[in-house]
């Protein structure tokens, strides 16, 4: 197990297994006060009063049952509170229970307080600024602690690139959210993604730009496929090789490609075929 890392006085990174490789994820912890997300195995030893959820995905809400209060953005609250809404947003039907099986203690429960863009949450003498960064989910938020520690949640800077495979994802919003983070990147000392190793502030701008570029790289390949009359789904444009269960990941890929078509003002894969030929 990785050691917990104190990045500022009484602020700790709680690394998930293998630096938050799914189904694990990294959390931030304000000692005895508040946990941001709850996907790291060792976080179960903690007793936070409050868990702040960056968004509604299962690898971020799995510890919600242990806190007295849950904070989240209003746009994600319903999917944190109800399995039915969680299932609807994944658009996979009951198969989504395969993901929930990783988290036997996950409980859908009430969000006690809504957080919003620009709000400053106060815990003891610590301050957490809420940065609403939609795109990965409608209510996805990043958090700036003490003006210098940035919790990136699932704007995770992985080499895979941005993920937008649920019905409440939005590609243009994702780009705008990355741009929002680029504006503050220079003041950040350390950035902590939910998945992957922390990033030093001096490398953040370059990593965000590379991550952003992945969207345009995919877009170029999608347009190329459509021009050749090829259905871009399952051609390695998003997932080089579909992970198992392949049907689930093919569905995510289909939704992600549909998000590109929406951004390009093409209504659906069938209308895109016509346009591209
Ligand atoms: Zn997520």
Boltz pocket constraint, residues with backbone or C-beta under 6 A from the ligand:
constraints:
  - pocket:
      binder: B
      contacts: [[A, 55], [A, 57], [A, 136], [A, 154]]
      max_distance: 6.0
